[in-house]
Amino acid sequence: MALKTEEYSYNEDNFIEENGTLKELTVTITLAEYRNLISERCYNEKLIETLHNERVDLNEQISSLSDELCKCKAELDTLTRRISSEAIKRL
């Protein structure tokens, strides 16, 4: 079972009971470990932003190419009808 505190969910084993209430466990990490955690988080956030921007760009390209495809299909249809009508006239 996970407990919800603020915006994060934690496993129940991350808490200890003290005076009838659950308190989150406290750990000690070095400054270097803390810096690594922050650095990884910043890197991941930047990566997510980059991937999101790439997705937006790709969606724009898909939309543009879809529009171009529709125009090409319409032009092909027009040319096909013109060729068919010219072939009928020749008969």
Sine and cosine of phi, psi and omega as CSV:
sin_phi,cos_phi,sin_psi,cos_psi,sin_omega,cos_omega
0.00,0.00,0.68,-0.73,-0.01,-1.00
-0.96,-0.27,0.63,-0.78,0.06,-1.00
-0.99,-0.16,0.55,-0.83,-0.01,-1.00
-0.96,-0.29,0.85,-0.53,0.12,-0.99
-0.77,-0.64,0.82,-0.57,-0.07,-1.00
0.79,0.61,-0.88,-0.47,-0.09,-1.00
-0.96,-0.26,0.09,1.00,-0.06,-1.00
-0.88,-0.48,0.47,-0.88,0.11,-0.99
-0.96,-0.27,0.66,-0.75,0.00,-1.00
-0.79,-0.62,0.50,-0.87,0.12,-0.99
-0.95,0.32,0.46,-0.89,-0.04,-1.00
-0.88,0.48,-0.48,0.88,-0.02,-1.00
-0.96,0.28,0.01,1.00,0.09,-1.00
-1.00,0.05,0.05,1.00,-0.07,-1.00
-0.81,-0.59,0.45,-0.90,0.13,-0.99
-0.82,-0.57,0.46,-0.89,0.03,-1.00
-1.00,-0.03,0.78,-0.63,0.00,-1.00
-0.66,-0.76,0.88,-0.48,-0.03,-1.00
0.82,0.57,0.64,0.77,0.06,-1.00
0.99,0.17,0.02,1.00,0.04,-1.00
-0.83,-0.56,0.47,-0.88,0.03,-1.00
-1.00,0.09,0.75,-0.66,0.06,-1.00
-0.83,-0.55,0.64,-0.77,0.00,-1.00
-0.93,0.38,0.64,-0.77,0.06,-1.00
-0.90,0.44,0.57,-0.82,0.05,-1.00
-0.94,-0.35,0.71,-0.71,0.05,-1.00
-0.83,-0.55,0.35,-0.93,0.04,-1.00
-0.93,-0.36,0.76,-0.65,0.08,-1.00
-0.79,-0.61,0.36,-0.93,0.01,-1.00
-0.98,0.20,0.28,-0.96,0.04,-1.00
-0.88,0.47,-0.61,0.80,0.03,-1.00
-0.90,0.44,-0.67,0.75,0.04,-1.00
-0.90,0.44,-0.66,0.75,0.02,-1.00
-0.89,0.45,-0.70,0.72,0.02,-1.00
-0.88,0.48,-0.66,0.75,0.03,-1.00
-0.89,0.47,-0.67,0.74,0.03,-1.00
-0.88,0.48,-0.72,0.69,0.00,-1.00
-0.91,0.42,-0.67,0.74,0.00,-1.00
-0.88,0.47,-0.70,0.72,0.02,-1.00
-0.89,0.46,-0.67,0.74,0.00,-1.00
-0.90,0.44,-0.70,0.72,0.02,-1.00
-0.89,0.46,-0.68,0.73,0.03,-1.00
-0.87,0.49,-0.72,0.69,-0.01,-1.00
-0.90,0.44,-0.65,0.76,0.03,-1.00
-0.90,0.44,-0.65,0.76,0.03,-1.00
-0.91,0.41,-0.66,0.75,0.02,-1.00
-0.89,0.45,-0.68,0.73,0.03,-1.00
-0.88,0.48,-0.69,0.72,0.02,-1.00
-0.89,0.46,-0.69,0.72,0.01,-1.00
-0.89,0.47,-0.72,0.70,0.00,-1.00
-0.91,0.42,-0.61,0.79,0.05,-1.00
-0.89,0.46,-0.71,0.70,0.02,-1.00
-0.89,0.46,-0.64,0.77,0.05,-1.00
-0.90,0.44,-0.63,0.77,0.02,-1.00
-0.89,0.45,-0.69,0.73,0.03,-1.00
-0.88,0.48,-0.71,0.71,0.02,-1.00
-0.88,0.48,-0.68,0.73,0.00,-1.00
-0.92,0.40,-0.61,0.79,0.05,-1.00
-0.90,0.44,-0.61,0.79,0.06,-1.00
-0.91,0.42,-0.66,0.75,0.04,-1.00
-0.90,0.44,-0.67,0.75,0.02,-1.00
-0.88,0.48,-0.70,0.71,0.01,-1.00
-0.88,0.47,-0.71,0.70,0.01,-1.00
-0.89,0.46,-0.71,0.70,0.00,-1.00
-0.93,0.38,-0.56,0.83,0.06,-1.00
-0.90,0.43,-0.69,0.73,0.06,-1.00
-0.88,0.48,-0.69,0.72,0.01,-1.00
-0.89,0.45,-0.64,0.77,0.03,-1.00
-0.89,0.46,-0.67,0.74,0.04,-1.00
-0.88,0.48,-0.66,0.75,0.04,-1.00
-0.90,0.44,-0.67,0.75,0.00,-1.00
-0.91,0.42,-0.65,0.76,0.04,-1.00
-0.89,0.45,-0.67,0.74,0.02,-1.00
-0.90,0.45,-0.68,0.73,0.02,-1.00
-0.91,0.42,-0.66,0.75,0.04,-1.00
-0.89,0.46,-0.67,0.74,0.02,-1.00
-0.88,0.47,-0.70,0.71,0.03,-1.00
-0.88,0.48,-0.72,0.69,0.00,-1.00
-0.90,0.43,-0.64,0.77,0.01,-1.00
-0.89,0.46,-0.70,0.72,0.03,-1.00
-0.90,0.43,-0.65,0.76,0.00,-1.00
-0.90,0.44,-0.70,0.71,0.01,-1.00
-0.90,0.44,-0.66,0.75,0.00,-1.00
-0.90,0.44,-0.70,0.72,-0.01,-1.00
-0.92,0.40,-0.60,0.80,0.04,-1.00
-0.92,0.38,-0.61,0.79,0.02,-1.00
-0.92,0.40,-0.63,0.77,0.03,-1.00
-0.91,0.41,-0.64,0.77,0.01,-1.00
-0.89,0.46,-0.57,0.82,-0.02,-1.00
-0.95,0.33,-0.41,0.91,-0.02,-1.00
-0.98,0.22,0.00,0.00,0.00,0.00
